[in-house]
Amino acid sequence: MHPFHPRPAPDVAVVAVVVIGHDDAAHVTDAVRSALAQGPAVGEVVAVDDCSTDGSAGLLDRLAAEDPRVRVIRLAVNSGGCGTPRNTGLDAVTAPYVMFLDSDDVLPPGAVDALLTAAAGAGAQVTGGLCVRRELPSGREVPWEPDLYAAPAVLAHPAHRPRLVHDTLCVNKLYATAFLREHGIRFPEGRFPYEDIVFTARVWAAAPRVALVPDRVYL
């Protein structure tokens, strides 16, 4: 078996979810709980608070007291971007798989199981699913790159589906942790706009085996 091709069952705790946030007390609890609600496949939720001043840290501490899977990391100085807290969380995870979640978003029910089942079945280092943006206050939902996720697919190399370069999101994907670490794939640190684009470009450049699923995996 290839070292980056772990094949766990969905009911084994093998996924870490890195949740990042700054001054988002209105939403961060829902984000973390959506990760915990994914079920036993999620073995750890690493919540990285980017030096919030609005009480977010206290809410995270409360969640950690309620569920031992939650681990809270506080940055002493605000990083000014999403890259540093994501890197901090990535460095802390111990699970074979990792995904990222922003504090104002949620994981739909069944998202982790759908991604993990596809990853295990295909031996994929990166598995992506459909992300949907819900616009407020209208509630209108807009899918991100829906043609990519219209049907299940397994790609031996990202070049087999050139459209992948248009999917620059990092959050609608499950990654083999060892794959990211082996290739040194990280986010730009500090105040860096569109850090997802850089991270995802590094992912595709490392030539992972990719699985795609039509399931909604991020909202």
C-alpha positions in Angstrom: 0.0 0.0 0.0 1.3 3.5 -0.9 2.2 5.4 2.3 -0.2 8.2 1.3 -3.1 5.8 0.6 -4.6 5.0 4.1 -7.9 3.1 3.7 -9.9 3.6 6.9 -13.6 2.8 7.4 -15.7 6.0 7.8 -16.6 5.0 11.4 -12.9 5.2 12.5 -11.7 8.6 14.0 -9.2 9.5 11.3 -10.2 13.1 10.3 -9.1 16.4 11.8 -11.0 19.6 11.1 -9.1 22.8 11.5 -11.5 25.7 12.3 -10.1 29.2 12.2 -11.8 32.4 13.3 -11.3 36.0 14.4 -13.9 38.0 16.3 -16.7 35.8 15.0 -18.6 34.9 18.2 -21.9 35.0 16.3 -20.9 32.0 14.2 -17.9 30.1 15.5 -20.0 27.8 17.8 -22.1 26.6 14.8 -19.0 26.0 12.8 -17.3 23.8 15.4 -20.5 21.9 16.2 -21.1 21.2 12.5 -17.6 19.5 12.5 -18.4 17.5 15.6 -21.8 16.5 14.2 -20.0 14.7 11.3 -19.8 11.7 13.6 -17.1 9.3 14.7 -14.9 9.8 11.7 -13.9 13.2 13.1 -11.4 12.5 15.8 -10.2 16.0 16.5 -11.3 19.6 15.9 -8.5 22.0 16.2 -10.0 25.5 16.7 -7.4 28.3 16.1 -8.5 31.6 17.5 -6.7 34.5 15.7 -6.4 36.8 18.8 -10.1 37.5 19.1 -11.4 40.3 21.4 -15.1 39.5 21.2 -15.5 36.5 23.5 -14.9 33.9 20.7 -12.1 32.3 22.8 -14.5 31.7 25.7 -17.0 30.1 23.5 -14.3 27.7 22.1 -13.2 26.9 25.7 -16.8 26.0 26.5 -17.0 23.7 23.5 -13.7 22.0 24.5 -15.1 21.4 27.9 -18.1 19.7 26.4 -16.3 17.5 23.9 -12.7 16.1 24.3 -12.3 16.1 20.5 -12.0 20.0 20.6 -8.6 21.5 21.1 -8.3 25.3 21.3 -5.2 27.2 20.2 -5.0 31.0 20.6 -2.6 33.2 18.6 -1.1 35.9 20.8 -1.1 38.4 18.0 -3.6 38.7 15.2 -2.1 37.4 12.0 -4.1 39.6 9.7 -5.1 36.7 7.4 -6.3 33.1 7.1 -2.9 31.5 6.3 -1.2 31.6 9.7 -4.0 30.2 11.7 -4.5 27.4 9.2 -0.8 26.5 9.2 -0.9 26.6 13.0 -3.8 24.1 13.0 -2.2 21.9 10.4 0.9 21.7 12.5 -1.1 20.6 15.5 -3.3 17.8 13.9 -2.4 14.2 14.4 -5.1 12.5 12.3 -4.3 10.9 8.9 -6.7 13.2 7.1 -7.4 17.0 7.5 -9.8 19.5 6.2 -10.3 23.2 6.8 -13.4 25.1 8.0 -13.9 28.9 8.4 -15.8 30.2 11.5 -18.7 31.6 9.4 -19.2 28.4 7.5 -20.5 24.9 8.3 -20.0 21.4 7.1 -23.3 19.8 5.9 -24.4 16.5 7.5 -22.5 13.6 6.0 -19.8 15.7 4.4 -16.9 14.0 6.0 -18.2 10.5 5.5 -18.7 11.2 1.8 -15.2 12.6 1.3 -13.6 9.9 3.5 -15.4 7.0 1.8 -14.2 8.3 -1.7 -10.7 8.9 -0.5 -10.4 5.5 1.0 -11.9 3.7 -2.0 -9.7 5.5 -4.5 -6.5 5.8 -2.5 -6.7 9.5 -3.1 -4.4 12.1 -1.4 -6.9 14.8 -2.2 -10.7 14.4 -2.3 -13.0 17.3 -3.3 -16.8 17.9 -3.2 -19.3 20.5 -3.9 -19.1 23.8 -2.1 -22.3 26.0 -2.0 -22.3 29.7 -1.1 -25.5 30.8 0.7 -26.1 34.5 0.1 -27.6 36.4 3.0 -30.2 37.6 3.7 -31.8 36.2 0.5 -30.8 32.6 1.2 -30.0 32.1 -2.5 -27.5 29.3 -3.0 -24.7 29.4 -5.6 -22.7 26.2 -6.2 -18.9 26.6 -6.8 -17.6 24.9 -9.9 -20.6 22.6 -10.2 -19.5 20.9 -13.4 -16.4 19.5 -11.7 -18.6 17.8 -9.1 -21.5 16.7 -11.3 -20.4 13.0 -11.0 -18.0 10.9 -9.0 -14.5 10.7 -10.6 -11.0 9.4 -9.7 -8.0 11.0 -11.4 -4.5 9.6 -11.3 -3.1 13.0 -11.9 -4.7 16.5 -11.7 -3.7 17.1 -15.3 -6.3 14.6 -16.3 -9.0 17.2 -15.4 -7.5 20.7 -16.3 -10.6 22.4 -14.9 -9.3 21.6 -11.5 -7.1 24.7 -11.6 -10.3 26.8 -11.4 -11.2 25.2 -8.1 -9.0 27.4 -5.9 -10.9 26.7 -2.7 -9.1 24.9 0.1 -12.1 24.2 2.2 -14.1 21.8 0.1 -11.5 19.1 0.2 -10.1 16.3 2.4 -6.3 16.0 2.4 -4.0 13.2 3.4 -2.0 14.9 6.2 1.2 13.0 5.3 0.9 14.2 1.7 0.8 17.8 2.7 3.7 17.4 5.1 5.8 15.4 2.7 5.5 18.1 0.1 5.8 21.0 2.5 2.4 22.4 1.4 1.4 25.3 3.5 -0.5 28.6 3.2 1.2 32.0 2.8 1.7 33.5 6.3 0.3 36.8 7.6 -1.7 39.4 5.6 -1.9 37.6 2.3 -5.1 38.0 0.2 -6.5 34.9 -1.6 -4.2 32.6 0.2 -6.4 29.7 -1.0 -5.1 30.2 -4.5 -1.5 29.7 -3.5 -2.2 26.7 -1.3 -4.3 25.0 -3.9 -1.8 25.7 -6.6 0.9 24.0 -4.5 -1.5 21.0 -3.9 -2.1 20.5 -7.7 1.6 21.0 -8.5 2.5 18.1 -6.1 0.4 15.8 -8.4 -1.9 14.0 -6.0 -4.2 11.2 -6.9 -7.6 13.0 -6.7 -11.2 11.8 -6.0 -14.2 14.0 -6.7 -17.7 13.5 -5.3 -21.0 15.2 -6.2 -22.0 15.5 -2.5 -22.4 18.9 -0.8 -19.4 19.0 1.5 -19.2 22.7 2.5 -21.6 25.5 3.0 
